[in-house]
Amino acid sequence: MIIGISEREILSTPNDQLLGETVRTKYFEAKSREKDRCEVCGRVSPYGRDVHIDMRIGYVEGAGQGCFQPSVCGHP
């Protein structure tokens, strides 16, 4: 994953601690927008990491996101 921070953001941040907090915040925001993948076939699921597991199709507790297209992947 690539996280971008502009020169303006760097120069306008008063100290390194706040700059680190800015970068960390950007990282977690980007991570939450990422989509999970099927643990078997690797296809990208329609579910972001912030979607609760009870709202997903194919999620197996303790194993991770299963395929949301069982007929394609073969994962039950």
Summary of the structure (lengths in Angstrom):
residues: 76
radius of gyration: 17.5
end to end distance: 30.3
largest distance: 54.2
contacts: 173
relative contact order: 0.16
helix: 41%
strand: 16%
